[in-house]
């Protein structure tokens, strides 16, 4: 399946003309635990660049849910990744979507969503749903393209993240991606709403703490240092 063709068909939902590369996928998914039995929720997986990286990290007994709005992408991903529970749905319904299935809360949420094409209200609606679906000590990761970082949608996203999470760390620039991108690591969501209907967290520990303007991410022996931007 051509990622570019899907972009031409629906640029407002695909949001990019090329899939993310493996270098970016490794950095975005560095917070996925290699131990325990975490629940990882992926939104906007597209053709599965992040999905594959998550699967490489997850230990046995974990659960990986992927929510994809594009039906063709969802069907393809389900065929390629049988261990992943692929749901063809919009991320703006994530909280209720998981609650109806008795899934959650999520220890890690990984996003490949095209934030730059969303309106302010769409960004807010999706972030609200992500937070409802997350554990109190959960981690959310997403990315932004370097060339668009100073544009209004990107600035709006970063402001929204900082208002909704206790800690937001901007990772290093991934120059090997096309186009180059940077990653946001967001920990401990502020939640005025309890994730009603969601069962207890898997309780997987997530390493890393902020010290001297840096945060160490990843499992022991395989850590990624992300400088605060």
SULMO-V879189 format. One record per run of one state. SS is the DSSP state (alpha for helix, beta for strand, coil for the rest). FROM is the first residue (numbers start at 1). TO is the last residue. If there is no record, write none. Layout:
SS_FROM_TO, SS_FROM_TO
This chain:
coil_1_2, alpha_3_9, coil_10_10, alpha_11_14, coil_15_21, alpha_22_28, coil_29_38, beta_39_43, coil_44_48, alpha_49_57, coil_58_62, beta_63_68, coil_69_70, alpha_71_80, coil_81_84, beta_85_88, coil_89_90, alpha_91_100, coil_101_105, beta_106_111, coil_112_114, alpha_115_117, coil_118_119, alpha_120_133, beta_134_145, alpha_146_148, coil_149_151, alpha_152_164, beta_165_170, coil_171_173, beta_174_174, coil_175_180, beta_181_189, coil_190_209, beta_210_211, coil_212_213, beta_214_219, coil_220_221, beta_222_227, coil_228_229
